[in-house]
Amino acid sequence: MTPNDYTMLSARFGRSDGHKLAVYEAEGGYRALRKVLQDGMSREEVREEVKGAGLRGRGGAGFPTGVKWGFVPPDADEIYFFVNADESEPGTFKDRYLLDYDPHQTIEGTIISCFAVKAKLAFIYIRGEFGWLVDRVQKAVDEAYAAGYLGKDILGSGYDLEMIVHKGAGAYICGEETGLINSVTGRKGQPSIKPPFPAVQGFLDKPTIVNNVESVASVPFIINEGAAAYKAFGTEKSCGTKLFSVSGPVKRPGVYEIPLGLPFREFFNDWLGGMAEGEKLKAVIVGGSSVPVLPAEEIMNTNLDYESLGEAGTMLGSGGMIVIPESCDMVELIQVLMHFYFDESCGQCTPCREGTGWLHRIVKRLRGGGGTPEDLDLLEHVCDGMAGLTICPLADAAVMPMRSFLDKFRPEFEALIQETAAAAPTSRWPRGEQE
């Protein structure tokens, strides 16, 4: 297997002209949309094809896309569709590639998805820091309107769809679907309590579907080639291909499209070329910074699919693969991550607002030479008071890496504490008291 064998999503990556409508059309673009609207596929047939393909949400949760579409009430008269391009997860940059190099693939997939759920208005919500992507996608949307793929009576089918490109304000929490919806509505970009779920009551209190960029970009292939062709890639339960964003000191970092189920060892050695000269593999965060870390000896014997990674004690997540070298200080790394989650907490839920701050401050104290053995127990205690106790998963996103770093690399935490004890002056007084 080589990177060139799998180009369901990445055929135009790296090309300077891949974003243009003429190039996309010349290479089969919008053929799937014509198949749906001009050849007479029904909405139910589109939904069943996607469901039968086993496509799972590529934003991190991995929920079956076709099943999610089916949650829209059949009698709903006003339905909205959101494409989540907020891409805030550290280590993840594959949606940026999709929109930069091939925006029409996402637009076509969005139009078909909107048709399947009867939506008449779609939003592409793009992370605020991706300013150039907003311009790139807007130009592609304008091209699609001019070509008759958007607007009134698309391709003479009688189906109408308007599409809005919306720029976010750079908040991690708006990657959560209800936070995203609230942001567009003009409310604070904070998550809402579920239920009701967006598919029943979302934007403007109407049924709303929110799908990741990679999820909708996979739809044209499924419609063109069929569910069976899509399921020919991957495993029985983890179907299709997946984009992995790879960063760290490997010889060939970047975005790769791989069949799910590919052994990590093969991906690491044959696709990435192994570690850069002078570096040795220590650990890998496979699915973005919010999933548990795996040491080198564990990840090397794991396959890259939802089930295998779950059995190994981590998650596939968004596919944001962070490769960590032996030279990396794991306590320093977790301090950086805890600072990120502390800074990005929206503050709505007390366990998250206070807990992320506690985690950051305790790790910072350890690295500053003020740690004690009790601090490791305190970190575990704070995690216990956060996990599963908030409106959205941000608290869990901080807890999972924190716990895994403590579990897999505890000696590095203990070494810091021992260094602190060795450097402390001898005193008969308890810590914190003075003569």
C-alpha positions as a Python dict, from the first residue, in 0.01 Angstrom:
ca = {
    (1, 'M'): (0, 0, 0),
    (2, 'T'): (119, 351, -82),
    (3, 'P'): (-35, 697, -27),
    (4, 'N'): (-130, 716, -394),
    (5, 'D'): (-354, 409, -374),
    (6, 'Y'): (-630, 590, -182),
    (7, 'T'): (-757, 918, -325),
    (8, 'M'): (-1128, 914, -257),
    (9, 'L'): (-1090, 1249, -79),
    (10, 'S'): (-737, 1364, -152),
    (11, 'A'): (-702, 1342, -531),
    (12, 'R'): (-642, 1715, -569),
    (13, 'F'): (-437, 1776, -254),
    (14, 'G'): (-127, 1981, -323),
    (15, 'R'): (-243, 2105, -662),
    (16, 'S'): (-249, 2476, -735),
    (17, 'D'): (-564, 2448, -951),
    (18, 'G'): (-763, 2188, -756),
    (19, 'H'): (-992, 2450, -603),
    (20, 'K'): (-1127, 2569, -939),
    (21, 'L'): (-1469, 2462, -1065),
    (22, 'A'): (-1344, 2385, -1417),
    (23, 'V'): (-1085, 2142, -1281),
    (24, 'Y'): (-1334, 1976, -1048),
    (25, 'E'): (-1591, 1932, -1327),
    (26, 'A'): (-1328, 1798, -1570),
    (27, 'E'): (-1242, 1527, -1318),
    (28, 'G'): (-1599, 1415, -1256),
    (29, 'G'): (-1711, 1681, -1014),
    (30, 'Y'): (-2086, 1737, -965),
    (31, 'R'): (-2158, 1408, -1142),
    (32, 'A'): (-2301, 1274, -815),
    (33, 'L'): (-2528, 1576, -782),
    (34, 'R'): (-2656, 1523, -1135),
    (35, 'K'): (-2716, 1157, -1055),
    (36, 'V'): (-2929, 1258, -758),
    (37, 'L'): (-3123, 1549, -902),
    (38, 'Q'): (-3144, 1463, -1273),
    (39, 'D'): (-3154, 1084, -1266),
    (40, 'G'): (-3425, 1087, -1003),
    (41, 'M'): (-3275, 944, -685),
    (42, 'S'): (-3519, 996, -399),
    (43, 'R'): (-3423, 1147, -66),
    (44, 'E'): (-3474, 812, 99),
    (45, 'E'): (-3248, 641, -156),
    (46, 'V'): (-2970, 892, -85),
    (47, 'R'): (-3007, 844, 290),
    (48, 'E'): (-3006, 466, 260),
    (49, 'E'): (-2699, 469, 32),
    (50, 'V'): (-2502, 673, 286),
    (51, 'K'): (-2631, 463, 574),
    (52, 'G'): (-2547, 143, 387),
    (53, 'A'): (-2193, 269, 322),
    (54, 'G'): (-2130, 279, 696),
    (55, 'L'): (-1996, 636, 682),
    (56, 'R'): (-1929, 761, 1034),
    (57, 'G'): (-1884, 1122, 1140),
    (58, 'R'): (-1525, 1230, 1082),
    (59, 'G'): (-1522, 1519, 1328),
    (60, 'G'): (-1435, 1299, 1624),
    (61, 'A'): (-1748, 1133, 1761),
    (62, 'G'): (-1775, 872, 1485),
    (63, 'F'): (-2156, 858, 1487),
    (64, 'P'): (-2309, 703, 1171),
    (65, 'T'): (-2388, 987, 930),
    (66, 'G'): (-2692, 832, 763),
    (67, 'V'): (-2842, 742, 1099),
    (68, 'K'): (-2800, 1101, 1216),
    (69, 'W'): (-2985, 1227, 909),
    (70, 'G'): (-3272, 995, 997),
    (71, 'F'): (-3331, 1176, 1327),
    (72, 'V'): (-3493, 1471, 1147),
    (73, 'P'): (-3871, 1450, 1210),
    (74, 'P'): (-4039, 1338, 886),
    (75, 'D'): (-4306, 1607, 913),
    (76, 'A'): (-4058, 1895, 962),
    (77, 'D'): (-4126, 2184, 724),
    (78, 'E'): (-3811, 2390, 788),
    (79, 'I'): (-3471, 2219, 814),
    (80, 'Y'): (-3119, 2360, 828),
    (81, 'F'): (-2780, 2207, 753),
    (82, 'F'): (-2442, 2310, 896),
    (83, 'V'): (-2098, 2204, 777),
    (84, 'N'): (-1860, 2216, 1072),
    (85, 'A'): (-1528, 2356, 951),
    (86, 'D'): (-1429, 2502, 1287),
    (87, 'E'): (-1142, 2250, 1316),
    (88, 'S'): (-1013, 2361, 1655),
    (89, 'E'): (-867, 2035, 1785),
    (90, 'P'): (-489, 2065, 1833),
    (91, 'G'): (-308, 1834, 1593),
    (92, 'T'): (-590, 1836, 1335),
    (93, 'F'): (-565, 2014, 999),
    (94, 'K'): (-726, 1778, 745),
    (95, 'D'): (-1045, 1986, 696),
    (96, 'R'): (-824, 2283, 613),
    (97, 'Y'): (-670, 2075, 333),
    (98, 'L'): (-1012, 1972, 200),
    (99, 'L'): (-1138, 2329, 182),
    (100, 'D'): (-813, 2477, 55),
    (101, 'Y'): (-735, 2227, -220),
    (102, 'D'): (-1080, 2094, -309),
    (103, 'P'): (-1369, 2311, -182),
    (104, 'H'): (-1612, 2197, -450),
    (105, 'Q'): (-1600, 1840, -322),
    (106, 'T'): (-1733, 1963, 12),
    (107, 'I'): (-1989, 2188, -157),
    (108, 'E'): (-2120, 1905, -375),
    (109, 'G'): (-2140, 1671, -77),
    (110, 'T'): (-2323, 1938, 120),
    (111, 'I'): (-2582, 1996, -153),
    (112, 'I'): (-2654, 1622, -175),
    (113, 'S'): (-2673, 1596, 204),
    (114, 'C'): (-2912, 1891, 220),
    (115, 'F'): (-3133, 1730, -44),
    (116, 'A'): (-3138, 1407, 157),
    (117, 'V'): (-3270, 1581, 470),
    (118, 'K'): (-3489, 1839, 287),
    (119, 'A'): (-3283, 2140, 396),
    (120, 'K'): (-3323, 2463, 202),
    (121, 'L'): (-3046, 2661, 375),
    (122, 'A'): (-2690, 2549, 447),
    (123, 'F'): (-2406, 2713, 640),
    (124, 'I'): (-2037, 2636, 610),
    (125, 'Y'): (-1895, 2747, 945),
    (126, 'I'): (-1521, 2814, 913),
    (127, 'R'): (-1279, 2872, 1197),
    (128, 'G'): (-1202, 3240, 1248),
    (129, 'E'): (-826, 3200, 1211),
    (130, 'F'): (-873, 3049, 864),
    (131, 'G'): (-928, 3385, 696),
    (132, 'W'): (-791, 3281, 359),
    (133, 'L'): (-1015, 2973, 360),
    (134, 'V'): (-1324, 3189, 401),
    (135, 'D'): (-1227, 3371, 80),
    (136, 'R'): (-1142, 3048, -100),
    (137, 'V'): (-1469, 2876, -7),
    (138, 'Q'): (-1677, 3186, -79),
    (139, 'K'): (-1532, 3203, -431),
    (140, 'A'): (-1613, 2834, -481),
    (141, 'V'): (-1969, 2890, -356),
    (142, 'D'): (-2004, 3183, -597),
    (143, 'E'): (-1884, 2956, -881),
    (144, 'A'): (-2141, 2694, -781),
    (145, 'Y'): (-2420, 2953, -788),
    (146, 'A'): (-2310, 3077, -1131),
    (147, 'A'): (-2305, 2720, -1266),
    (148, 'G'): (-2655, 2644, -1141),
    (149, 'Y'): (-2552, 2407, -862),
    (150, 'L'): (-2692, 2638, -594),
    (151, 'G'): (-2990, 2870, -577),
    (152, 'K'): (-3334, 2820, -729),
    (153, 'D'): (-3435, 2514, -930),
    (154, 'I'): (-3093, 2346, -919),
    (155, 'L'): (-3020, 2165, -1248),
    (156, 'G'): (-3386, 2200, -1340),
    (157, 'S'): (-3490, 1965, -1061),
    (158, 'G'): (-3718, 2199, -870),
    (159, 'Y'): (-3491, 2177, -563),
    (160, 'D'): (-3380, 2507, -408),
    (161, 'L'): (-3081, 2554, -177),
    (162, 'E'): (-2906, 2865, -47),
    (163, 'M'): (-2556, 2841, 103),
    (164, 'I'): (-2388, 3085, 343),
    (165, 'V'): (-2018, 3087, 432),
    (166, 'H'): (-1993, 3196, 797),
    (167, 'K'): (-1669, 3299, 968),
    (168, 'G'): (-1635, 3203, 1334),
    (169, 'A'): (-1453, 3406, 1596),
    (170, 'G'): (-1183, 3155, 1692),
    (171, 'A'): (-1335, 2964, 1982),
    (172, 'Y'): (-1256, 2596, 2039),
    (173, 'I'): (-1596, 2538, 2195),
    (174, 'C'): (-1775, 2632, 1871),
    (175, 'G'): (-1656, 2302, 1726),
    (176, 'E'): (-1926, 2146, 1946),
    (177, 'E'): (-2243, 2141, 1736),
    (178, 'T'): (-2475, 2332, 1970),
    (179, 'G'): (-2202, 2588, 2044),
    (180, 'L'): (-2162, 2633, 1669),
    (181, 'I'): (-2537, 2682, 1621),
    (182, 'N'): (-2557, 2932, 1906),
    (183, 'S'): (-2264, 3124, 1756),
    (184, 'V'): (-2439, 3162, 1420),
    (185, 'T'): (-2763, 3257, 1590),
    (186, 'G'): (-2589, 3547, 1763),
    (187, 'R'): (-2586, 3399, 2111),
    (188, 'K'): (-2275, 3323, 2314),
    (189, 'G'): (-2073, 3044, 2156),
    (190, 'Q'): (-2161, 2804, 2436),
    (191, 'P'): (-2305, 2451, 2416),
    (192, 'S'): (-2668, 2383, 2498),
    (193, 'I'): (-2810, 2103, 2711),
    (194, 'K'): (-2916, 1797, 2512),
    (195, 'P'): (-3185, 1677, 2464),
    (196, 'P'): (-3335, 1828, 2261),
    (197, 'F'): (-3074, 1734, 2003),
    (198, 'P'): (-3016, 1965, 1705),
    (199, 'A'): (-3172, 1719, 1460),
    (200, 'V'): (-3501, 1784, 1642),
    (201, 'Q'): (-3454, 2140, 1768),
    (202, 'G'): (-3149, 2335, 1656),
    (203, 'F'): (-3098, 2657, 1460),
    (204, 'L'): (-3396, 2892, 1517),
    (205, 'D'): (-3547, 2601, 1714),
    (206, 'K'): (-3588, 2404, 1391),
    (207, 'P'): (-3441, 2062, 1299),
    (208, 'T'): (-3071, 2104, 1214),
    (209, 'I'): (-2805, 1862, 1097),
    (210, 'V'): (-2439, 1938, 1171),
    (211, 'N'): (-2178, 1734, 984),
    (212, 'N'): (-1800, 1759, 964),
    (213, 'V'): (-1628, 1869, 641),
    (214, 'E'): (-1473, 1528, 581),
    (215, 'S'): (-1807, 1358, 635),
    (216, 'V'): (-1991, 1552, 363),
    (217, 'A'): (-1687, 1540, 132),
    (218, 'S'): (-1720, 1159, 136),
    (219, 'V'): (-2078, 1168, 5),
    (220, 'P'): (-2006, 1225, -369),
    (221, 'F'): (-1794, 909, -388),
    (222, 'I'): (-2065, 706, -216),
    (223, 'I'): (-2332, 832, -455),
    (224, 'N'): (-2115, 787, -765),
    (225, 'E'): (-1973, 444, -684),
    (226, 'G'): (-2226, 300, -440),
    (227, 'A'): (-2220, 187, -80),
    (228, 'A'): (-2049, -144, -163),
    (229, 'A'): (-1755, 34, -329),
    (230, 'Y'): (-1711, 254, -23),
    (231, 'K'): (-1727, -43, 213),
    (232, 'A'): (-1457, -217, 9),
    (233, 'F'): (-1219, 9, 198),
    (234, 'G'): (-1166, -23, 571),
    (235, 'T'): (-1303, -287, 805),
    (236, 'E'): (-1648, -428, 869),
    (237, 'K'): (-1733, -169, 1135),
    (238, 'S'): (-1492, 108, 1035),
    (239, 'C'): (-1575, 155, 669),
    (240, 'G'): (-1405, 367, 406),
    (241, 'T'): (-1096, 582, 418),
    (242, 'K'): (-992, 841, 676),
    (243, 'L'): (-777, 1152, 659),
    (244, 'F'): (-500, 1168, 920),
    (245, 'S'): (-319, 1492, 998),
    (246, 'V'): (33, 1395, 1104),
    (247, 'S'): (263, 1634, 1290),
    (248, 'G'): (584, 1581, 1483),
    (249, 'P'): (941, 1478, 1394),
    (250, 'V'): (865, 1216, 1130),
    (251, 'K'): (1031, 1218, 790),
    (252, 'R'): (710, 1290, 599),
    (253, 'P'): (451, 1481, 805),
    (254, 'G'): (130, 1599, 638),
    (255, 'V'): (-225, 1486, 560),
    (256, 'Y'): (-274, 1125, 449),
    (257, 'E'): (-580, 937, 329),
    (258, 'I'): (-563, 578, 448),
    (259, 'P'): (-802, 281, 454),
    (260, 'L'): (-933, 236, 807),
    (261, 'G'): (-779, -68, 970),
    (262, 'L'): (-430, -2, 835),
    (263, 'P'): (-170, -119, 1093),
    (264, 'F'): (-1, 176, 1258),
    (265, 'R'): (337, 9, 1213),
    (266, 'E'): (289, 1, 836),
    (267, 'F'): (161, 357, 826),
    (268, 'F'): (448, 481, 1039),
    (269, 'N'): (727, 301, 856),
    (270, 'D'): (609, 290, 494),
    (271, 'W'): (399, 607, 463),
    (272, 'L'): (560, 846, 712),
    (273, 'G'): (913, 713, 667),
    (274, 'G'): (966, 666, 1040),
    (275, 'M'): (1121, 922, 1272),
    (276, 'A'): (1343, 1203, 1151),
    (277, 'E'): (1718, 1153, 1180),
    (278, 'G'): (1836, 1149, 1539),
    (279, 'E'): (1487, 1103, 1685),
    (280, 'K'): (1328, 802, 1853),
    (281, 'L'): (955, 736, 1892),
    (282, 'K'): (826, 779, 2246),
    (283, 'A'): (447, 806, 2213),
    (284, 'V'): (161, 901, 1983),
    (285, 'I'): (-160, 1094, 2032),
    (286, 'V'): (-369, 940, 1756),
    (287, 'G'): (-691, 1139, 1730),
    (288, 'G'): (-621, 1497, 1834),
    (289, 'S'): (-507, 1630, 2171),
    (290, 'S'): (-822, 1529, 2360),
    (291, 'V'): (-771, 1152, 2329),
    (292, 'P'): (-550, 934, 2554),
    (293, 'V'): (-183, 904, 2461),
    (294, 'L'): (-28, 565, 2376),
    (295, 'P'): (341, 479, 2434),
    (296, 'A'): (540, 359, 2134),
    (297, 'E'): (529, -9, 2234),
    (298, 'E'): (148, -1, 2250),
    (299, 'I'): (68, 199, 1937),
    (300, 'M'): (306, -9, 1725),
    (301, 'N'): (80, -313, 1766),
    (302, 'T'): (-248, -132, 1698),
    (303, 'N'): (-455, -86, 1382),
    (304, 'L'): (-595, 252, 1284),
    (305, 'D'): (-970, 208, 1314),
    (306, 'Y'): (-1239, 294, 1568),
    (307, 'E'): (-1260, -48, 1729),
    (308, 'S'): (-888, -135, 1745),
    (309, 'L'): (-796, 200, 1895),
    (310, 'G'): (-1080, 170, 2145),
    (311, 'E'): (-949, -168, 2256),
    (312, 'A'): (-602, -14, 2295),
    (313, 'G'): (-742, 245, 2533),
    (314, 'T'): (-763, 550, 2309),
    (315, 'M'): (-984, 692, 2031),
    (316, 'L'): (-957, 758, 1659),
    (317, 'G'): (-1113, 1103, 1716),
    (318, 'S'): (-1051, 1354, 1441),
    (319, 'G'): (-738, 1178, 1313),
    (320, 'G'): (-504, 1448, 1443),
    (321, 'M'): (-194, 1235, 1493),
    (322, 'I'): (76, 1396, 1709),
    (323, 'V'): (402, 1200, 1703),
    (324, 'I'): (607, 1253, 2020),
    (325, 'P'): (985, 1195, 2024),
    (326, 'E'): (1189, 1045, 2308),
    (327, 'S'): (1339, 1388, 2376),
    (328, 'C'): (1000, 1533, 2469),
    (329, 'D'): (927, 1618, 2834),
    (330, 'M'): (581, 1467, 2888),
    (331, 'V'): (505, 1685, 3189),
    (332, 'E'): (582, 1995, 2986),
    (333, 'L'): (363, 1866, 2705),
    (334, 'I'): (64, 1802, 2931),
    (335, 'Q'): (109, 2147, 3085),
    (336, 'V'): (75, 2298, 2737),
    (337, 'L'): (-238, 2093, 2670),
    (338, 'M'): (-396, 2177, 3007),
    (339, 'H'): (-329, 2546, 2949),
    (340, 'F'): (-508, 2515, 2615),
    (341, 'Y'): (-821, 2359, 2766),
    (342, 'F'): (-820, 2604, 3058),
    (343, 'D'): (-797, 2894, 2814),
    (344, 'E'): (-1066, 2754, 2582),
    (345, 'S'): (-1326, 2656, 2844),
    (346, 'C'): (-1635, 2870, 2787),
    (347, 'G'): (-1689, 2890, 3164),
    (348, 'Q'): (-2051, 2776, 3156),
    (349, 'C'): (-2006, 2463, 3369),
    (350, 'T'): (-1832, 2484, 3708),
    (351, 'P'): (-1650, 2146, 3684),
    (352, 'C'): (-1491, 2253, 3355),
    (353, 'R'): (-1433, 2619, 3435),
    (354, 'E'): (-1266, 2543, 3768),
    (355, 'G'): (-1130, 2196, 3694),
    (356, 'T'): (-930, 2289, 3385),
    (357, 'G'): (-772, 2572, 3585),
    (358, 'W'): (-681, 2337, 3869),
    (359, 'L'): (-524, 2085, 3630),
    (360, 'H'): (-315, 2354, 3465),
    (361, 'R'): (-202, 2512, 3790),
    (362, 'I'): (-106, 2181, 3954),
    (363, 'V'): (104, 2069, 3657),
    (364, 'K'): (259, 2414, 3635),
    (365, 'R'): (349, 2389, 4004),
    (366, 'L'): (510, 2049, 3946),
    (367, 'R'): (726, 2190, 3668),
    (368, 'G'): (809, 2495, 3876),
    (369, 'G'): (965, 2288, 4152),
    (370, 'G'): (682, 2314, 4405),
    (371, 'G'): (520, 1973, 4363),
    (372, 'T'): (457, 1702, 4622),
    (373, 'P'): (345, 1338, 4597),
    (374, 'E'): (-1, 1451, 4707),
    (375, 'D'): (-31, 1657, 4389),
    (376, 'L'): (-57, 1342, 4177),
    (377, 'D'): (-350, 1225, 4387),
    (378, 'L'): (-499, 1573, 4361),
    (379, 'L'): (-479, 1561, 3982),
    (380, 'E'): (-673, 1232, 3987),
    (381, 'H'): (-927, 1380, 4229),
    (382, 'V'): (-986, 1685, 4010),
    (383, 'C'): (-1034, 1459, 3706),
    (384, 'D'): (-1295, 1261, 3899),
    (385, 'G'): (-1486, 1584, 3960),
    (386, 'M'): (-1489, 1676, 3590),
    (387, 'A'): (-1546, 1367, 3377),
    (388, 'G'): (-1901, 1329, 3251),
    (389, 'L'): (-2035, 1616, 3463),
    (390, 'T'): (-2063, 1897, 3210),
    (391, 'I'): (-2292, 2003, 2925),
    (392, 'C'): (-2034, 1933, 2654),
    (393, 'P'): (-1727, 1707, 2636),
    (394, 'L'): (-1462, 1978, 2685),
    (395, 'A'): (-1400, 1872, 3045),
    (396, 'D'): (-1360, 1513, 2928),
    (397, 'A'): (-1127, 1636, 2653),
    (398, 'A'): (-894, 1765, 2924),
    (399, 'V'): (-939, 1469, 3158),
    (400, 'M'): (-861, 1195, 2905),
    (401, 'P'): (-509, 1314, 2816),
    (402, 'M'): (-438, 1415, 3178),
    (403, 'R'): (-524, 1069, 3311),
    (404, 'S'): (-340, 889, 3031),
    (405, 'F'): (-22, 1093, 3080),
    (406, 'L'): (-33, 1014, 3453),
    (407, 'D'): (-93, 646, 3382),
    (408, 'K'): (156, 593, 3099),
    (409, 'F'): (432, 832, 3204),
    (410, 'R'): (398, 858, 3582),
    (411, 'P'): (774, 817, 3644),
    (412, 'E'): (835, 1153, 3476),
    (413, 'F'): (594, 1323, 3718),
    (414, 'E'): (750, 1143, 4014),
    (415, 'A'): (1101, 1239, 3903),
    (416, 'L'): (1006, 1607, 3915),
    (417, 'I'): (875, 1566, 4268),
    (418, 'Q'): (1192, 1386, 4377),
    (419, 'E'): (1404, 1663, 4229),
    (420, 'T'): (1200, 1915, 4426),
    (421, 'A'): (1245, 1719, 4748),
    (422, 'A'): (1618, 1681, 4694),
    (423, 'A'): (1661, 2052, 4634),
    (424, 'A'): (1452, 2159, 4934),
    (425, 'P'): (1642, 2270, 5248),
    (426, 'T'): (1626, 2030, 5542),
    (427, 'S'): (1374, 2148, 5803),
    (428, 'R'): (1189, 2001, 6098),
    (429, 'W'): (890, 2219, 6014),
    (430, 'P'): (602, 2094, 5796),
    (431, 'R'): (580, 2225, 5439),
    (432, 'G'): (444, 2578, 5430),
    (433, 'E'): (525, 2668, 5792),
    (434, 'Q'): (807, 2886, 5916),
    (435, 'E'): (1007, 2904, 6239),
}
